[in-house]
Structures are given as C-alpha cells and as structure tokens.
Amino acid sequence: MIDFDPDRDGRPAPSPCINVCQMDPQSGLCEGCLRSLDEIAQWGAADEEQRRTVWRAILRRKGEVPMWQSDENRGAI
C-alpha cells in the first residue's frame, strides 16, 4: 500500500504505480493505480502540483470504483 496524502504529506508525490498494470475497459482506469491512460502517460513530465492533483483523483476514485469497494482490494493503494 502506498501511504500518501497529497494535501498533508510534504514529501514529493510518489508514483501510484503498484505494478498491476491492467486497464479496466468499463472504467478506463488501471486496476492497480486507478489512473487513466492519459494520467499514466503524463506522469513523468508532470510537475508536483499536477501529480498531487492526480493523487486527489485517485483517492476520490477509490471510493467510487466498484472493484475497490471489496475487502480484498481495499487499501492496495
């Protein structure tokens, strides 16, 4: 589990990738990190604020995406 709070953590935003790289066709999000293909592709060139914005979206999605609401997947990120 990657423990990162984009609004409170002073460290540089870490990559949310957990090496489970499979896109869900229904949501269009990676099943491992809950990022879109655009977010994944742009991560390397993103500045710190852009990365924190992506993290905020991931944390929001975590509560919205059905596959992340089961006990076995909860907390993977």
N, C-alpha and C positions, 0 to 999 in steps of 0.2 A: 504494500500500500504506500502510495506517495502521500505524505502528510504535508500539505501546503495550503496556506490561506492567503490568497492574493491581496487581501486588504489589511492583513496584520503581520505577515511574515516579511522581515527585512532582507532576507536572502534573495539573490537573483531567482527568478521564476525557473524551476526545473522543467525539463521536458516531461509531459504527462505520459509519454510512451512507456508501456509495460511489456512490450514485445509480444502482444497478442493482436497482430495486425490483420484483422478481417473486417471488411465493411459490411454492415447490415443493410441489405437492399431496401428495407422498409423505411428505416430512419435516415439512411445516408450517412451514418456515423460509424466510426471504428468501434468495434465491440470491446476493444481493450482500453482505449483512452477517451472515448466519446467525443472525438474531434471529427470535423468534416474533412473531406479531401483537401479543400482549399486551406483550411487551418493547418493541416499537416504539412502541405507543400510550402506554406509561407512561414512556418515556424523558424527556420534557420535565418531568415532575413528580418524577422520581426524584432522590433525594439522592446524594451522591458514593459512598457505600458500596454503594448499590443499583446504580449504574452500573458500579462495579468488579466487582460480582457478575455482572452481565450479560457484561462483558468476559471474565471467567474462563470462563463458559459458552461463549462464542464460541470461545475458544482451545481448549477441550476438544472442541467440536463439529467444529472444523476438521480434526481428526484422525479423526473418526468418520463424517462425511458423505461418501459416495462421490464426489459431484461435486467435492469439494475435494481429492481424493486424486490427481487427474491433474496432470501437469506444467503444463498451460496455465492452470489455476486456482490453483495453489499460490502463496501469497504475495499474493493480491489484497487481503487484509485485513492 
